[in-house]
């Protein structure tokens, strides 16, 4: 039993370390058919942020970036990826208090990095009364757009990932040893 447990933990250790060392997709491609925002806060003022004006629906935008973010640039190895749907207020905690939002989705690599996709649909703003929404119209270069999409990439440092993962493995090992000790004491009674 001890040998099998050690082999299982060694395999988890090796696979987990490989997963955590894989490079992440960082340089996100521009949204097709969209105009890149040059507003303050959407370019270089805040690290890892970029924004676009588009008419592409929410599902297509999220799918576009999820397809890109779900593979490592190293040999296109698939990464464990899941998607979280947050309330619009969440982006104000994560990015900036003045961020307009009608939806926020987060694409996560567990124990690694994540990317927030914030969308603002000017005519569907839950924080602005219907008659006042016209002040939020997204007009860029004389064209009206339905959405403003803001990407916020949250990286993590490799040493932090590995430290957390190794501590988790150590705790799992200690819990298994403790559990086995408790079971053995019950058997003796």
N, C-alpha and C positions, 0 to 999 in steps of 0.2 A: 504493500500500500504506500509506504513512504517513497519508494523508488518511482512509482507511477505518479504520485503527487509532484515530485521534483521534476519529472519529465514534462508533465503538463505545465507547470509553472515556467520551466525553461522555454518551452515553445511559445507560451504567452509572452514571456519576456522578449524573445527574439522578434516575434511578429509585431508586438507593440512598439518596440524600439524602431524597427524598420518603418512602420506607419508614421511614427512621430518625427522621424528624420527626413521623410519625403518632402521635397520642396512643394510649397503651395502655389497655386495660381495667383499672381499678384497684379499683373498688368492687364486689367480687365479691358476687353475690347469695347469700342464705342458702340452704343445702341444703334442698330441699323435704321437709317432714315430719320435720325434724330439730330437736333442741333445742340451742340455742347454749350453749356452755360458758362458765361464769363463774369457772372455776378460775384461780388465779394463773398468769400466763404465757400464758394463752389470750385475754386481753382487751387491755388497753393497756400492760401491762408490757413486752412485746416488740413493737416496731413491725412492722406488716404481718403479724401473726399472728391467726388466728381458728380456733376449733375447734367441732365439732358432735358430738353423739351421735346415731346413726342406726342403722337396720337395712338401709339401702340398700346393695346389694352394691358391691364395688369397681369393677366395670366401669361401672355406672351413675353412680357418683360421679365417676369420671375423665371419662366422656363428658360429663356435665353441665358440669363446669368447662372442659373442652377446647372445647366448643361456645361457651361464653361468651368464653373467652380468645383464640379464633382470629379474632376480628373487632375492628377498631378502633372506638371510639365515634364517630369521625368518619365519617359516611356508611356505617357498617357495612362498611368496606373490609376484605376478607380479609387476614390477616397470615400470613406464612410461619410455620408452626408444626410442630414435631415433638415427639414424646414419648420420654422416656428412662425406662427402668425401672432403678431402683437397688436395691442390697441394703438391708435394713432399717437396717443400721448407718450408712448415709450420712447420715441425718437428724441423727444425733448430732454429726457434723462440721459440718453446715450450720446447724442451729437451736440445739440445746442438748443437753448430755450426758445429761440425765435423760429425754429423750423416749422414750416407749414406742412400738414400731413393729413391724408385721408386713409392711408394704409401703411403698415410697416410689416415687412416679412424679413426674417433672418434665416440665412442659410449657414448651417453650422457644421464644422468638422469637430467631432467630440475630442476633448482634451487638446484641441489645436486652436485654429482661428475661426472667425466668422465674418460674414458680410451682411450688412443691413441694406435692404432695398426699401427706400421710403418713396411713396408716391403721393403727389398732391394733385387732386382733380378739382380745379377751381369751381366748377358748377355743382360739386357734391361735397363741399366743405362742411363737416359737422359742427364746426366752431363758429361759423358765420351764418346769420339768418339769411333765408332765401333771397330777400329783396336787396341785400347788401353784398351779395356774392360778385356782382359785376365789377367791383373794384379789384378783384383778384384775377381778372382775365389774364391769361398768359399770352402776350403778344411779343413775338421776337422777329425782328426784320420784316415787320408788316404782316406776318402770318400768325394766326391764332392757333395755339396748341391746347389740347385737352389736358395733358399731364405734364408735370415736372417730376422727373425721377432723380432721386439723389442716392448715390451709392456711398456707403461708409464701410471701409474694410478695417477690421480689428485684428491685427496680427498678434502672434504670441512668440516669445523667444524660445528657442529650442531647449535651452537648459531648464526653463520653467516647466515645459511640457514633460521632459524626462524626469525631473525631480518629482512632480506630482504623480506621474505614472509609477515610478519606482516605489514611492511611499505607499501607493495603493496596493501594489503587489506585496510589499512587506506586511501591511496590515491584513491582507487576505491570508497570507501564510500564517501569521500569528493567530488569527481567528480560527483557522482550520486546526492548528495545533491545540488551541484552547478547547475547541469543541470536542476533539478526540479525547482529551484528558477528562472532560466532563462525562462523556459516554463511558469511558473505562471505569470511572469511579462509580457510576450507576450500576454497571455490570457486577462489580464486586459486592454490592449491597445485597 
